[in-house]
Amino acid sequence: MSTTPAALSPGEVTYWSVILLIGLVVIVAVVVLLSMLIAYVKRIDRHTTAIGGTLTEITANTADTKLIPATGDGLDLVLAEGLQHHLFLGRVVDSIPTPAASAPRSEGSA
């Protein structure tokens, strides 16, 4: 017994046309989204390489941080020495009489 394919009714033809069209739209959408995903992954990969280079530079920049405490101690010594000079010079200047302060002013002279 052989069966012959039955002809589709116009409603069924419309149904299958819509289904095939929806399938085509889904396939195109998947292709576009996967292409975008691949582009984003490549972009992330490029930027990750750049970030790796920056991290290497940061490591090189922070290699001398052990010198910061020694520099701070030296700065404290310089500031203490400057303060001693300031205090000494302040005493010396205060003990020297100025000519205007030592001369008595007469009330009648202007």
Helices and strands as residue ranges (DSSP letters): H 10-61, G 62-64, H 67-95, H 99-102
